[in-house]
């Protein structure tokens, strides 16, 4: 197995430029007394504002914002976008890739809004970042290139399938009741869930049902190698 350098494809590059430009604007506004938190309030996902104030654009716009005081936030997200996005864009094409990216990110934002409204704490807290969309990319990459080897933490070779399981396992356990670190694990899981449902085309219920039924029925059959077949069977 070879470990290669991911390609920098046109749509991935465009998304990185947009996120970078928005982050610079956030950074500038954060240094002004009247601008601190302005973009996060209006464009981040705040469940109370989405549900009760009708700010329905927030589940879309939040994914282009990142913490203006934590450079690592945008750097990590853009690194994962670069690592997994290029191969998926080459596989699907730029338009299909962008559609999937936006669906995963927006779906995660909607889930954050719906679950956050049930909590007095998170209902008034803004969620920002591309992590929901990024986890959708991790899910898709793990499904399409399961045995592809990546460098985990830039040092340890690891199959993408294993990395995906680790990433979602950490997000799941953290969402159950881990320490409050300010990270929206619900957005991570939401992005992966929406990505899975999209790739399985669950809106085509008949097709999804037949595929699911076949998977369960296939387990009932026992495959016998030719050299071990029963000689009495003809």
Protein Blocks (a to p, Z undefined) as FASTA:
>chain_A
ZZddddddfklmmmmmmmmmmmmmmmmmmmpmklgoklmmmmmccfklmmmnopaklmmm
mmmgccfklmklmmmmmmmmmmmmmmmmmmnopklmmmmmmmmmmmmmmmmmmmmmmpmk
lmmpccedjklmmmmmmmmmmmmmmmbccdehhlagcdfklmmmmmmmmmmmmmnopace
hpafklmmmmmmmmmmmmnommlmmlmmmmmmmmmmmmmpccddfklccfkbZZ
